[in-house]
Amino acid sequence: MNGPTLAAADIGRLETLHGNLLDLCLRLEEAAGDPGSAEELRGLAEAVPPLLKAVHDLEEHLLFPDFDRHAGSCFAAMTIERLKAEHRCDRLAAEELSLTLKAVADGRCGLSPETVSRMLGGFQESLRRHVFSEKMILESLLAAKAEAREVFG
C-alpha cells in the first residue's frame, strides 16, 4: 500500500476528528434519552455523515497506508481491509440514522421512540469502538516508528 507518510499535523487532525466523533457520541446518547427539539435533531442529522466521511478519508488515505508500510506482516493488510469494510457499513448506518433523525424532526417517522433510541445507542457505541480501534492502530504505529521497528516486529 503506497501513499504519503502520516505527519504530525495529520495526527493532530485525526485526534481532533476522533474527539469530534466522541463529542457526537455524547450528543447521540443524550438524544437517545431525550430527543430534544426538531432543530437539535436536524443538527445531529446534518452533522453525522460529513464528520464520519472526514475521519474515514483521513484514516484511509494517510493512517492505513502508513500503518501497512510499517507493519511487517500481512496481518496489517487484512486488518485494514476489515476496517475499510467497517467504514462502508458505518457510512450506510450514518446515512440511515441521518434520514431517521430528519423524519423524527419532521414528525413523519413510523418508528417507535424506543426503536429510535436503540438505533442512536447502537450507532454511538459503534463510533466509540471505531475511535478506540483506530487510536490503538495509531499508537502502535507511532511506537514502532519511535523505536525504528516494524509494528508487528
Secondary structure, 3 states (H helix, E strand, C coil): CCCCCCCHHHHHHHHHHHHHHHHHHHHHHHHHHCCCCHHHHHHHHHHHHHHHHHHHHHHHHHHHHHHHHHHCCHHHHHHHHHHHHHHHHHHHHHHHHHHHHHHHHCCCCCCCHHHHHHHHHHHHHHHHHHHHHHHHHHHHHHHHHHCCCCCCC
